[in-house]
């Protein structure tokens, strides 16, 4: 607890745990914080110095208890109900002093004042009174400071709570919107399930076909390596044949053998050449067959890519149909809103008609009652006619609005019908594309099976030959 630096005497800091203030600051504090307006005007420095007045000091302490604890002055004049006093009238003068003393003995330890006695109420001393009032002033300043601090905390807490409520409300609204967006309408759930099932099947078939294409590509790569090896061996055999021919020419020039041996050697070499030619022709035929198979596989790959593009187009068309369905729902919501507005306009028209009927009844009554006052009646009649004209104009405007709304509803109906026709056409196209894709896939599967059977037969033949 701290007091202001102005009006603080440093001599009492050695005795007390709080600074002792000057008399002027204490009097100013009592006027502003303890006493009411009338008592503050009557309170002066002479009530404290040179000798404090007991009634003034007692009044200050009473106001202090009223400010801090909310005790009313009447509470100090009441006797305890638990005590049986034989002569209560004898205690009427002592009861307020004793109650005030007891309350101050309970309060002043909070102000770090522990030497309070009954003489400080009955015959107060200047120094002791200044010490007590300084402790009270220090406590009250600390109390006001903490009250402001707690009020600021409460204000911040209320603002945080309001912000938390608004945030929770926004979160709940966002969750509701997310749930609404995530849930599929019941009338579209069956269609959505069918579409998901069809897409999953198409994805499974495409994955399976891609795996088959990969296996076919691996087989083609193996066949290419075999063809390369065979061509390499064929070229090596050609080189061997050429070297053998050269060797034969050299040997013919160097060695002279019998004609029978030469004929047998020539026959054997011719047979070897024939066998080499036959193997070369067979390898060329196999190469041609493999090239044809490669072209068929490439065609199948192109067909698969075409089917994948068709599936993408089908997905895009389904997205377009969903968008158009959302537009149809929005148009239906707009149509319902305009129907509500039309109902409101019709109710307003009925109210205007009733008001007009009431005004006409009132006009007839006024015409019967006010026959003598013709001028006033004419003026009133003109005013009613003017109101009727305004109502009639407003009614015509309402009728025009109704006609405009009817025309807009007819246009919206026509647009909805057009959108439904377009959606039906798109669904028919999608179904046709789906059927075409299914037929193409069946044909492709049949081709692949035939191709696998033929290739297995060729492979067995190649194994038997080699």
FIVEXZA-334471 format. One record per residue (C-alpha): z, x, y; residue in one letter; chain. Coordinates in Angstrom, 1 decimal. Layout:
! residues N
z Z	x X	y Y	type A	mol A .
...
This chain:
! residues 466
z 0.0	x 0.0	y 0.0	type X	mol A .
z -1.1	x 1.3	y 3.3	type X	mol A .
z -0.5	x 0.2	y 6.9	type X	mol A .
z -2.6	x 0.9	y 10.0	type X	mol A .
z -2.4	x 4.3	y 11.6	type X	mol A .
z -1.6	x 2.7	y 15.0	type X	mol A .
z 2.1	x 2.1	y 15.5	type X	mol A .
z 3.4	x 4.1	y 12.5	type X	mol A .
z 6.4	x 6.3	y 13.0	type X	mol A .
z 6.4	x 9.3	y 10.6	type X	mol A .
z 10.2	x 9.7	y 10.7	type X	mol A .
z 10.9	x 7.0	y 8.2	type X	mol A .
z 8.4	x 8.3	y 5.6	type X	mol A .
z 11.2	x 10.5	y 4.2	type X	mol A .
z 13.5	x 7.5	y 3.5	type X	mol A .
z 11.0	x 4.8	y 2.5	type X	mol A .
z 8.0	x 4.6	y 0.3	type X	mol A .
z 6.0	x 2.8	y 3.0	type X	mol A .
z 5.4	x 3.6	y 6.7	type X	mol A .
z 7.7	x 2.0	y 9.3	type X	mol A .
z 5.7	x 0.4	y 12.0	type X	mol A .
z 6.3	x 0.1	y 15.7	type X	mol A .
z 8.0	x -3.0	y 17.1	type X	mol A .
z 4.9	x -4.1	y 19.0	type X	mol A .
z 2.7	x -4.1	y 15.9	type X	mol A .
z 5.4	x -6.0	y 14.0	type X	mol A .
z 5.6	x -8.7	y 16.7	type X	mol A .
z 1.8	x -9.0	y 16.8	type X	mol A .
z 1.8	x -9.3	y 13.0	type X	mol A .
z 4.5	x -12.0	y 13.0	type X	mol A .
z 2.6	x -14.0	y 15.7	type X	mol A .
z -0.8	x -13.9	y 13.9	type X	mol A .
z 0.2	x -14.0	y 10.2	type X	mol A .
z 3.6	x -15.7	y 9.8	type X	mol A .
z 4.3	x -18.1	y 12.7	type X	mol A .
z 2.4	x -21.2	y 13.7	type X	mol A .
z 0.9	x -21.6	y 17.2	type X	mol A .
z 3.9	x -23.1	y 18.9	type X	mol A .
z 6.4	x -20.7	y 17.4	type X	mol A .
z 4.1	x -17.7	y 18.2	type X	mol A .
z 4.2	x -18.7	y 21.9	type X	mol A .
z 8.0	x -18.8	y 21.9	type X	mol A .
z 8.4	x -15.6	y 19.9	type X	mol A .
z 8.8	x -12.5	y 22.0	type X	mol A .
z 10.1	x -8.9	y 21.9	type X	mol A .
z 13.6	x -9.9	y 23.2	type X	mol A .
z 14.2	x -11.9	y 20.0	type X	mol A .
z 14.3	x -8.6	y 18.1	type X	mol A .
z 15.6	x -6.1	y 20.6	type X	mol A .
z 18.2	x -4.9	y 21.3	type X	mol A .
z 20.0	x -7.2	y 18.8	type X	mol A .
z 17.9	x -9.4	y 16.5	type X	mol A .
z 18.7	x -13.1	y 16.7	type X	mol A .
z 19.8	x -14.5	y 13.3	type X	mol A .
z 17.9	x -17.8	y 13.7	type X	mol A .
z 14.7	x -16.1	y 14.6	type X	mol A .
z 15.0	x -13.7	y 11.7	type X	mol A .
z 15.8	x -16.5	y 9.3	type X	mol A .
z 12.7	x -18.5	y 10.7	type X	mol A .
z 10.5	x -15.4	y 10.0	type X	mol A .
z 11.7	x -15.1	y 6.5	type X	mol A .
z 11.2	x -18.9	y 5.9	type X	mol A .
z 7.6	x -18.7	y 7.2	type X	mol A .
z 7.1	x -15.6	y 5.0	type X	mol A .
z 8.2	x -17.5	y 1.8	type X	mol A .
z 6.0	x -20.5	y 2.9	type X	mol A .
z 2.9	x -18.2	y 3.3	type X	mol A .
z 3.5	x -16.2	y 0.1	type X	mol A .
z 4.9	x -18.8	y -2.4	type X	mol A .
z 4.2	x -22.1	y -0.7	type X	mol A .
z 7.9	x -23.0	y -0.3	type X	mol A .
z 8.4	x -25.7	y 2.3	type X	mol A .
z 11.4	x -25.5	y 4.6	type X	mol A .
z 12.8	x -28.7	y 3.1	type X	mol A .
z 13.2	x -26.9	y -0.3	type X	mol A .
z 15.8	x -24.5	y 1.2	type X	mol A .
z 18.1	x -27.4	y 2.2	type X	mol A .
z 18.3	x -28.9	y -1.3	type X	mol A .
z 21.2	x -28.4	y -3.7	type X	mol A .
z 20.5	x -27.5	y -7.3	type X	mol A .
z 20.7	x -30.6	y -9.6	type X	mol A .
z 22.3	x -28.7	y -12.5	type X	mol A .
z 25.5	x -28.0	y -10.5	type X	mol A .
z 28.2	x -30.6	y -10.0	type X	mol A .
z 29.7	x -29.9	y -6.6	type X	mol A .
z 32.7	x -32.1	y -5.7	type X	mol A .
z 32.2	x -32.0	y -2.0	type X	mol A .
z 28.5	x -31.5	y -1.3	type X	mol A .
z 28.9	x -32.2	y 2.4	type X	mol A .
z 30.9	x -29.0	y 2.8	type X	mol A .
z 27.9	x -27.0	y 1.5	type X	mol A .
z 25.2	x -28.4	y 3.8	type X	mol A .
z 25.4	x -25.5	y 6.3	type X	mol A .
z 25.6	x -22.8	y 3.6	type X	mol A .
z 22.9	x -24.1	y 1.3	type X	mol A .
z 19.8	x -23.1	y 3.3	type X	mol A .
z 21.2	x -19.6	y 4.0	type X	mol A .
z 22.1	x -19.0	y 0.3	type X	mol A .
z 18.7	x -20.3	y -0.9	type X	mol A .
z 16.9	x -18.1	y 1.6	type X	mol A .
z 19.0	x -15.1	y 0.6	type X	mol A .
z 18.3	x -15.7	y -3.1	type X	mol A .
z 14.5	x -16.1	y -2.5	type X	mol A .
z 14.4	x -13.0	y -0.3	type X	mol A .
z 16.4	x -11.0	y -2.9	type X	mol A .
z 13.7	x -12.0	y -5.5	type X	mol A .
z 10.8	x -11.2	y -3.1	type X	mol A .
z 11.7	x -8.0	y -1.3	type X	mol A .
z 11.7	x -5.7	y -4.4	type X	mol A .
z 7.9	x -6.4	y -4.4	type X	mol A .
z 7.8	x -4.8	y -0.9	type X	mol A .
z 9.9	x -1.8	y -2.1	type X	mol A .
z 12.9	x -3.0	y -0.1	type X	mol A .
z 16.0	x -2.8	y -2.3	type X	mol A .
z 18.9	x -2.7	y 0.2	type X	mol A .
z 18.7	x -6.3	y 1.4	type X	mol A .
z 22.1	x -8.0	y 1.9	type X	mol A .
z 23.5	x -11.3	y 3.3	type X	mol A .
z 24.4	x -9.5	y 6.5	type X	mol A .
z 20.7	x -9.1	y 7.2	type X	mol A .
z 20.5	x -12.8	y 7.6	type X	mol A .
z 23.8	x -13.6	y 9.3	type X	mol A .
z 24.1	x -10.5	y 11.6	type X	mol A .
z 20.9	x -8.5	y 11.4	type X	mol A .
z 20.7	x -5.0	y 12.7	type X	mol A .
z 17.6	x -3.7	y 14.6	type X	mol A .
z 16.8	x -0.7	y 12.3	type X	mol A .
z 17.3	x -2.6	y 9.1	type X	mol A .
z 15.3	x -5.6	y 10.3	type X	mol A .
z 12.4	x -3.2	y 11.4	type X	mol A .
z 12.5	x -1.6	y 8.0	type X	mol A .
z 12.4	x -4.9	y 6.2	type X	mol A .
z 9.6	x -6.3	y 8.4	type X	mol A .
z 7.6	x -3.1	y 8.0	type X	mol A .
z 7.8	x -3.5	y 4.2	type X	mol A .
z 6.8	x -7.1	y 4.5	type X	mol A .
z 3.9	x -6.2	y 6.8	type X	mol A .
z 2.7	x -3.5	y 4.4	type X	mol A .
z 2.9	x -5.9	y 1.5	type X	mol A .
z 1.1	x -8.7	y 3.4	type X	mol A .
z -1.7	x -6.3	y 4.4	type X	mol A .
z -2.1	x -5.2	y 0.8	type X	mol A .
z -2.0	x -8.8	y -0.4	type X	mol A .
z -4.7	x -9.8	y 2.1	type X	mol A .
z -6.9	x -6.9	y 1.1	type X	mol A .
z -6.6	x -7.7	y -2.6	type X	mol A .
z -7.2	x -11.4	y -1.9	type X	mol A .
z -10.5	x -10.5	y -0.1	type X	mol A .
z -11.4	x -8.2	y -2.9	type X	mol A .
z -10.7	x -10.9	y -5.6	type X	mol A .
z -12.6	x -13.5	y -3.4	type X	mol A .
z -15.6	x -11.1	y -3.4	type X	mol A .
z -15.3	x -10.7	y -7.1	type X	mol A .
z -15.1	x -14.4	y -7.6	type X	mol A .
z -18.2	x -14.9	y -5.4	type X	mol A .
z -20.1	x -12.3	y -7.4	type X	mol A .
z -18.9	x -13.9	y -10.6	type X	mol A .
z -20.1	x -17.3	y -9.6	type X	mol A .
z -23.5	x -15.9	y -8.5	type X	mol A .
z -23.7	x -14.0	y -11.8	type X	mol A .
z -22.8	x -17.2	y -13.7	type X	mol A .
z -25.4	x -19.2	y -11.8	type X	mol A .
z -28.0	x -16.5	y -12.5	type X	mol A .
z -26.9	x -16.4	y -16.2	type X	mol A .
z -27.3	x -20.2	y -16.4	type X	mol A .
z -30.7	x -20.1	y -14.8	type X	mol A .
z -31.8	x -17.2	y -17.1	type X	mol A .
z -30.5	x -19.1	y -20.2	type X	mol A .
z -32.3	x -22.2	y -19.1	type X	mol A .
z -35.5	x -20.3	y -18.5	type X	mol A .
z -35.1	x -18.6	y -22.0	type X	mol A .
z -34.5	x -22.0	y -23.6	type X	mol A .
z -37.6	x -23.4	y -21.9	type X	mol A .
z -39.6	x -20.4	y -22.9	type X	mol A .
z -38.4	x -20.7	y -26.5	type X	mol A .
z -39.4	x -24.4	y -26.5	type X	mol A .
z -42.9	x -23.5	y -25.1	type X	mol A .
z -43.3	x -20.7	y -27.7	type X	mol A .
z -42.2	x -23.1	y -30.4	type X	mol A .
z -44.7	x -25.7	y -29.1	type X	mol A .
z -47.5	x -23.1	y -29.0	type X	mol A .
z -46.7	x -21.7	y -32.4	type X	mol A .
z -46.6	x -25.1	y -34.1	type X	mol A .
z -49.9	x -26.6	y -35.2	type X	mol A .
z -50.3	x -30.3	y -34.6	type X	mol A .
z -49.9	x -32.4	y -37.8	type X	mol A .
z -53.5	x -33.8	y -37.5	type X	mol A .
z -54.9	x -30.2	y -37.5	type X	mol A .
z -52.6	x -28.7	y -40.2	type X	mol A .
z -54.8	x -29.7	y -43.1	type X	mol A .
z -57.9	x -28.3	y -41.4	type X	mol A .
z -56.0	x -25.1	y -40.4	type X	mol A .
z -54.9	x -24.6	y -44.0	type X	mol A .
z -58.5	x -25.1	y -45.3	type X	mol A .
z -59.8	x -22.6	y -42.7	type X	mol A .
z -57.1	x -20.1	y -43.6	type X	mol A .
z -57.8	x -20.5	y -47.3	type X	mol A .
z -61.6	x -20.1	y -46.7	type X	mol A .
z -61.0	x -17.0	y -44.5	type X	mol A .
z -58.7	x -15.4	y -47.1	type X	mol A .
z -61.3	x -16.1	y -49.8	type X	mol A .
z -64.0	x -14.6	y -47.7	type X	mol A .
z -61.9	x -11.6	y -46.9	type X	mol A .
z -61.1	x -11.1	y -50.6	type X	mol A .
z -64.8	x -11.4	y -51.6	type X	mol A .
z -65.9	x -9.0	y -48.8	type X	mol A .
z -63.2	x -6.5	y -49.9	type X	mol A .
z -64.3	x -6.8	y -53.6	type X	mol A .
z -68.0	x -6.4	y -52.6	type X	mol A .
z -67.2	x -3.4	y -50.4	type X	mol A .
z -65.4	x -1.8	y -53.4	type X	mol A .
z -68.4	x -2.5	y -55.6	type X	mol A .
z -70.7	x -1.1	y -53.0	type X	mol A .
z -68.5	x 2.0	y -52.8	type X	mol A .
z -68.6	x 2.4	y -56.6	type X	mol A .
z -72.4	x 2.0	y -56.5	type X	mol A .
z -72.7	x 4.6	y -53.8	type X	mol A .
z -70.6	x 7.0	y -55.9	type X	mol A .
z -72.9	x 6.4	y -58.9	type X	mol A .
z -75.9	x 7.0	y -56.6	type X	mol A .
z -74.4	x 10.3	y -55.4	type X	mol A .
z -73.8	x 11.3	y -59.0	type X	mol A .
z -77.4	x 10.5	y -59.9	type X	mol A .
z -78.6	x 12.4	y -56.9	type X	mol A .
z -76.7	x 15.4	y -58.1	type X	mol A .
z -78.1	x 15.0	y -61.6	type X	mol A .
z -81.6	x 14.7	y -60.1	type X	mol A .
z -81.1	x 17.9	y -58.1	type X	mol A .
z -79.9	x 19.7	y -61.2	type X	mol A .
z -82.8	x 18.5	y -63.2	type X	mol A .
z -85.3	x 19.5	y -60.5	type X	mol A .
z -83.6	x 22.9	y -60.3	type X	mol A .
z -83.9	x 23.3	y -64.1	type X	mol A .
z -87.5	x 22.1	y -63.9	type X	mol A .
z -88.4	x 24.6	y -61.3	type X	mol A .
z -86.6	x 27.3	y -63.4	type X	mol A .
z -88.7	x 26.3	y -66.4	type X	mol A .
z -91.9	x 26.5	y -64.3	type X	mol A .
z -90.9	x 30.0	y -63.3	type X	mol A .
z -90.2	x 30.8	y -66.9	type X	mol A .
z -93.7	x 29.4	y -67.9	type X	mol A .
z -95.3	x 31.5	y -65.2	type X	mol A .
z -93.6	x 34.6	y -66.3	type X	mol A .
z -94.4	x 33.9	y -69.9	type X	mol A .
z -98.1	x 33.5	y -69.0	type X	mol A .
z -98.0	x 36.8	y -67.2	type X	mol A .
z -96.3	x 38.4	y -70.1	type X	mol A .
z -98.9	x 36.9	y -72.5	type X	mol A .
z -101.7	x 38.3	y -70.4	type X	mol A .
z -100.1	x 41.7	y -70.4	type X	mol A .
z -99.4	x 41.6	y -74.1	type X	mol A .
z -103.0	x 40.6	y -74.7	type X	mol A .
z -104.2	x 43.6	y -72.9	type X	mol A .
z -101.8	x 45.9	y -74.6	type X	mol A .
z -101.4	x 44.7	y -78.1	type X	mol A .
z -104.2	x 44.1	y -80.7	type X	mol A .
z -103.1	x 41.7	y -83.4	type X	mol A .
z -104.8	x 39.8	y -86.1	type X	mol A .
z -106.7	x 36.6	y -85.0	type X	mol A .
z -104.6	x 34.3	y -87.2	type X	mol A .
z -101.4	x 35.5	y -85.5	type X	mol A .
z -103.0	x 35.1	y -82.1	type X	mol A .
z -104.1	x 31.6	y -83.0	type X	mol A .
z -100.6	x 30.6	y -84.2	type X	mol A .
z -99.0	x 32.1	y -81.1	type X	mol A .
z -101.5	x 30.3	y -78.9	type X	mol A .
z -100.7	x 27.0	y -80.6	type X	mol A .
z -97.0	x 27.5	y -80.3	type X	mol A .
z -97.3	x 28.3	y -76.6	type X	mol A .
z -99.6	x 25.3	y -76.1	type X	mol A .
z -97.0	x 23.1	y -77.8	type X	mol A .
z -94.3	x 24.5	y -75.5	type X	mol A .
z -96.4	x 23.9	y -72.5	type X	mol A .
z -97.0	x 20.3	y -73.6	type X	mol A .
z -93.3	x 19.8	y -74.2	type X	mol A .
z -92.6	x 21.1	y -70.7	type X	mol A .
z -95.2	x 18.8	y -69.2	type X	mol A .
z -93.8	x 15.8	y -71.0	type X	mol A .
z -90.3	x 16.6	y -69.9	type X	mol A .
z -91.6	x 17.1	y -66.3	type X	mol A .
z -93.4	x 13.7	y -66.4	type X	mol A .
z -90.2	x 12.0	y -67.8	type X	mol A .
z -88.1	x 13.6	y -65.1	type X	mol A .
z -90.6	x 12.4	y -62.4	type X	mol A .
z -90.5	x 8.8	y -63.8	type X	mol A .
z -86.7	x 8.9	y -63.8	type X	mol A .
z -86.7	x 10.2	y -60.2	type X	mol A .
z -89.0	x 7.3	y -59.2	type X	mol A .
z -86.7	x 4.8	y -61.0	type X	mol A .
z -83.7	x 6.2	y -59.2	type X	mol A .
z -85.5	x 6.0	y -55.9	type X	mol A .
z -86.3	x 2.4	y -56.5	type X	mol A .
z -82.7	x 1.7	y -57.5	type X	mol A .
z -81.5	x 3.4	y -54.3	type X	mol A .
z -83.8	x 1.2	y -52.2	type X	mol A .
z -82.4	x -1.9	y -54.0	type X	mol A .
z -78.8	x -0.7	y -53.3	type X	mol A .
z -79.7	x -0.1	y -49.6	type X	mol A .
z -81.2	x -3.6	y -49.4	type X	mol A .
z -78.0	x -5.0	y -51.0	type X	mol A .
z -76.0	x -3.1	y -48.4	type X	mol A .
z -78.1	x -4.6	y -45.6	type X	mol A .
z -77.6	x -8.1	y -47.1	type X	mol A .
z -73.8	x -7.5	y -47.2	type X	mol A .
z -73.9	x -6.5	y -43.5	type X	mol A .
z -75.9	x -9.6	y -42.8	type X	mol A .
z -73.3	x -11.8	y -44.6	type X	mol A .
z -70.5	x -10.0	y -42.7	type X	mol A .
z -72.3	x -10.8	y -39.4	type X	mol A .
z -72.7	x -14.4	y -40.5	type X	mol A .
z -69.0	x -14.5	y -41.3	type X	mol A .
z -68.2	x -13.2	y -37.8	type X	mol A .
z -70.5	x -15.8	y -36.3	type X	mol A .
z -68.7	x -18.4	y -38.4	type X	mol A .
z -65.3	x -17.2	y -37.0	type X	mol A .
z -66.7	x -17.3	y -33.4	type X	mol A .
z -67.9	x -20.8	y -34.0	type X	mol A .
z -64.5	x -21.9	y -35.4	type X	mol A .
z -62.9	x -20.4	y -32.3	type X	mol A .
z -65.3	x -22.3	y -30.1	type X	mol A .
z -64.5	x -25.5	y -31.9	type X	mol A .
z -60.7	x -24.9	y -31.5	type X	mol A .
z -61.3	x -24.3	y -27.7	type X	mol A .
z -63.3	x -27.5	y -27.5	type X	mol A .
z -60.6	x -29.4	y -29.3	type X	mol A .
z -58.1	x -28.1	y -26.8	type X	mol A .
z -60.4	x -29.2	y -24.0	type X	mol A .
z -60.6	x -32.7	y -25.6	type X	mol A .
z -56.8	x -32.8	y -25.8	type X	mol A .
z -56.6	x -31.8	y -22.1	type X	mol A .
z -59.1	x -34.5	y -21.2	type X	mol A .
z -57.1	x -37.0	y -23.2	type X	mol A .
z -53.9	x -36.0	y -21.3	type X	mol A .
z -55.8	x -36.4	y -18.0	type X	mol A .
z -57.1	x -39.8	y -19.2	type X	mol A .
z -53.5	x -40.9	y -20.0	type X	mol A .
z -52.3	x -39.7	y -16.6	type X	mol A .
z -55.0	x -41.6	y -14.8	type X	mol A .
z -54.1	x -44.7	y -16.9	type X	mol A .
z -50.5	x -44.4	y -15.7	type X	mol A .
z -51.7	x -44.0	y -12.1	type X	mol A .
z -53.9	x -47.1	y -12.6	type X	mol A .
z -50.8	x -49.0	y -13.9	type X	mol A .
z -48.8	x -47.9	y -10.9	type X	mol A .
z -51.6	x -49.0	y -8.6	type X	mol A .
z -51.8	x -52.4	y -10.3	type X	mol A .
z -48.0	x -52.8	y -10.0	type X	mol A .
z -48.2	x -51.9	y -6.3	type X	mol A .
z -51.0	x -54.4	y -5.9	type X	mol A .
z -48.8	x -57.1	y -7.5	type X	mol A .
z -45.9	x -56.1	y -5.2	type X	mol A .
z -48.3	x -56.4	y -2.2	type X	mol A .
z -49.4	x -59.8	y -3.4	type X	mol A .
z -45.9	x -61.0	y -3.8	type X	mol A .
z -45.0	x -59.6	y -0.4	type X	mol A .
z -48.1	x -61.4	y 1.1	type X	mol A .
z -47.0	x -64.7	y -0.6	type X	mol A .
z -43.5	x -64.3	y 0.8	type X	mol A .
z -44.9	x -63.6	y 4.2	type X	mol A .
z -47.1	x -66.6	y 4.1	type X	mol A .
z -44.1	x -68.8	y 3.0	type X	mol A .
z -42.1	x -67.4	y 5.9	type X	mol A .
z -45.0	x -68.1	y 8.2	type X	mol A .
z -45.2	x -71.7	y 7.2	type X	mol A .
z -41.4	x -72.1	y 7.6	type X	mol A .
z -41.6	x -70.5	y 11.0	type X	mol A .
z -44.5	x -72.8	y 11.9	type X	mol A .
z -42.4	x -75.9	y 11.0	type X	mol A .
z -39.3	x -74.7	y 12.8	type X	mol A .
z -40.8	x -73.3	y 15.9	type X	mol A .
z -43.2	x -76.0	y 17.1	type X	mol A .
z -41.8	x -75.9	y 20.6	type X	mol A .
z -42.3	x -72.2	y 21.0	type X	mol A .
z -46.0	x -71.9	y 20.6	type X	mol A .
z -46.5	x -68.6	y 22.3	type X	mol A .
z -43.9	x -66.9	y 20.2	type X	mol A .
z -45.5	x -68.5	y 17.1	type X	mol A .
z -48.9	x -67.2	y 18.1	type X	mol A .
z -47.6	x -63.7	y 18.6	type X	mol A .
z -45.9	x -63.8	y 15.3	type X	mol A .
z -48.9	x -65.2	y 13.7	type X	mol A .
z -51.1	x -62.5	y 15.1	type X	mol A .
z -48.7	x -59.9	y 13.9	type X	mol A .
z -48.7	x -61.4	y 10.4	type X	mol A .
z -52.5	x -61.6	y 10.5	type X	mol A .
z -52.6	x -58.0	y 11.4	type X	mol A .
z -50.3	x -57.1	y 8.5	type X	mol A .
z -52.5	x -59.3	y 6.3	type X	mol A .
z -55.6	x -57.4	y 7.4	type X	mol A .
z -53.9	x -54.1	y 6.7	type X	mol A .
z -52.8	x -55.3	y 3.3	type X	mol A .
z -56.3	x -56.6	y 2.7	type X	mol A .
z -57.8	x -53.3	y 3.7	type X	mol A .
z -55.3	x -51.5	y 1.5	type X	mol A .
z -56.1	x -53.9	y -1.3	type X	mol A .
z -59.8	x -53.1	y -0.9	type X	mol A .
z -59.0	x -49.4	y -0.9	type X	mol A .
z -57.0	x -49.9	y -4.1	type X	mol A .
z -59.9	x -51.9	y -5.6	type X	mol A .
z -62.3	x -49.0	y -4.7	type X	mol A .
z -59.8	x -46.5	y -6.2	type X	mol A .
z -59.6	x -48.7	y -9.4	type X	mol A .
z -63.4	x -48.8	y -9.6	type X	mol A .
z -63.6	x -45.0	y -9.1	type X	mol A .
z -61.0	x -44.5	y -11.8	type X	mol A .
z -62.9	x -46.8	y -14.1	type X	mol A .
z -66.1	x -44.8	y -13.5	type X	mol A .
z -64.2	x -41.5	y -14.0	type X	mol A .
z -62.8	x -42.9	y -17.3	type X	mol A .
z -66.2	x -43.8	y -18.5	type X	mol A .
z -67.5	x -40.3	y -17.6	type X	mol A .
z -64.6	x -38.8	y -19.4	type X	mol A .
z -65.3	x -41.0	y -22.5	type X	mol A .
z -69.0	x -39.9	y -22.3	type X	mol A .
z -67.9	x -36.3	y -22.1	type X	mol A .
z -65.5	x -36.7	y -25.0	type X	mol A .
z -68.2	x -38.3	y -27.1	type X	mol A .
z -70.6	x -35.4	y -26.2	type X	mol A .
z -68.0	x -32.9	y -27.1	type X	mol A .
z -67.3	x -34.7	y -30.4	type X	mol A .
z -71.0	x -34.7	y -31.2	type X	mol A .
z -71.2	x -31.0	y -30.4	type X	mol A .
z -68.2	x -30.3	y -32.5	type X	mol A .
z -69.8	x -32.2	y -35.4	type X	mol A .
z -73.0	x -30.2	y -35.0	type X	mol A .
z -71.1	x -26.9	y -34.9	type X	mol A .
z -69.2	x -27.9	y -38.1	type X	mol A .
z -72.4	x -28.8	y -39.8	type X	mol A .
z -73.9	x -25.5	y -38.8	type X	mol A .
z -70.8	x -23.7	y -40.0	type X	mol A .
z -70.9	x -25.5	y -43.3	type X	mol A .
z -74.7	x -24.7	y -43.7	type X	mol A .
z -73.9	x -21.0	y -42.9	type X	mol A .
z -71.1	x -21.0	y -45.4	type X	mol A .
z -73.3	x -22.5	y -48.2	type X	mol A .
z -76.0	x -20.0	y -47.4	type X	mol A .
z -73.5	x -17.2	y -47.6	type X	mol A .
z -72.2	x -18.4	y -50.9	type X	mol A .
z -75.7	x -18.7	y -52.4	type X	mol A .
z -76.6	x -15.2	y -51.1	type X	mol A .
z -73.4	x -13.8	y -52.6	type X	mol A .
z -74.1	x -15.4	y -56.0	type X	mol A .
z -77.6	x -14.0	y -55.9	type X	mol A .
z -76.3	x -10.6	y -55.0	type X	mol A .
z -73.7	x -10.7	y -57.8	type X	mol A .
z -76.5	x -11.6	y -60.2	type X	mol A .
z -78.6	x -8.7	y -59.0	type X	mol A .
z -75.7	x -6.3	y -59.3	type X	mol A .
z -75.0	x -7.4	y -62.8	type X	mol A .
z -78.7	x -7.0	y -63.8	type X	mol A .
z -78.8	x -3.6	y -62.1	type X	mol A .
z -75.6	x -2.5	y -63.9	type X	mol A .
z -77.0	x -3.6	y -67.3	type X	mol A .
z -80.4	x -1.8	y -66.6	type X	mol A .
z -78.6	x 1.3	y -65.4	type X	mol A .
z -76.3	x 1.4	y -68.5	type X	mol A .
z -79.4	x 1.1	y -70.7	type X	mol A .
z -81.1	x 3.9	y -68.8	type X	mol A .
z -78.0	x 6.1	y -69.0	type X	mol A .
z -77.9	x 5.6	y -72.8	type X	mol A .
z -81.6	x 6.5	y -73.0	type X	mol A .
z -81.0	x 9.6	y -70.9	type X	mol A .
z -78.1	x 10.6	y -73.1	type X	mol A .
z -80.1	x 10.1	y -76.2	type X	mol A .
z -83.0	x 12.2	y -74.7	type X	mol A .
z -80.8	x 15.0	y -73.5	type X	mol A .
